[in-house]
Amino acid sequence: MRVVTRMADRLLELIAPHSVARAADCDWECCRGYGSARYCCYYPNGSSSCGSCQSYWRCA
């Protein structure tokens, strides 16, 4: 799991400033009833950023 977190941090650093990327809480969230999930990041200032729902095996 640590490797996945590190890879997500690096990907986020490409999009967001370094200090914001490290402070963000990011994880996969299941979409309602479709067996899919989206990757969301929540920032200390109360804002959030989520991708679109994609097929995800843990949300069956």
C-alpha positions as CSV (number, residue, x, y, z in Angstrom):
1,M,0.0,0.0,0.0
2,R,2.9,2.3,0.7
3,V,4.1,2.1,-2.9
4,V,0.6,3.0,-4.2
5,T,0.5,6.0,-1.9
6,R,4.0,7.2,-3.0
7,M,3.0,6.8,-6.7
8,A,-0.3,8.8,-6.1
9,D,1.7,11.5,-4.3
10,R,4.1,11.8,-7.3
11,L,1.2,11.9,-9.7
12,L,-0.5,14.6,-7.7
13,E,2.7,16.7,-7.4
14,L,2.6,17.0,-11.2
15,I,-0.8,18.6,-11.0
16,A,-0.8,20.5,-7.7
17,P,2.0,22.4,-5.9
18,H,4.3,20.3,-3.7
19,S,3.1,21.6,-0.4
20,V,-0.6,21.1,-1.3
21,A,0.0,17.6,-2.7
22,R,1.7,16.4,0.5
23,A,-1.1,17.8,2.6
24,A,-3.9,16.2,0.6
25,D,-5.7,13.1,1.8
26,C,-6.3,11.0,-1.3
27,D,-7.9,7.6,-1.8
28,W,-10.3,5.6,-4.0
29,E,-14.0,5.9,-3.2
30,C,-16.7,3.5,-4.5
31,C,-19.3,5.0,-6.8
32,R,-22.9,4.3,-5.9
33,G,-24.0,0.8,-7.0
34,Y,-22.0,0.4,-10.2
35,G,-18.9,-1.7,-9.2
36,S,-16.7,1.3,-9.9
37,A,-14.7,3.9,-8.0
38,R,-13.1,7.3,-8.5
39,Y,-9.9,8.7,-7.0
40,C,-10.6,11.7,-4.8
41,C,-8.3,14.1,-2.9
42,Y,-9.4,16.3,0.0
43,Y,-7.3,19.4,0.8
44,P,-6.8,21.1,4.2
45,N,-8.7,24.2,2.9
46,G,-11.9,22.2,2.5
47,S,-11.8,21.8,-1.3
48,S,-11.7,18.4,-3.0
49,S,-10.9,17.0,-6.4
50,C,-12.3,13.7,-7.8
51,G,-11.8,11.9,-11.1
52,S,-14.6,10.1,-13.0
53,C,-15.9,6.7,-12.0
54,Q,-14.0,3.7,-13.4
55,S,-14.4,0.0,-13.1
56,Y,-12.8,-1.1,-9.8
57,W,-12.7,-4.7,-8.5
58,R,-13.0,-3.8,-4.8
59,C,-16.3,-2.1,-5.3
60,A,-18.3,-5.1,-6.5
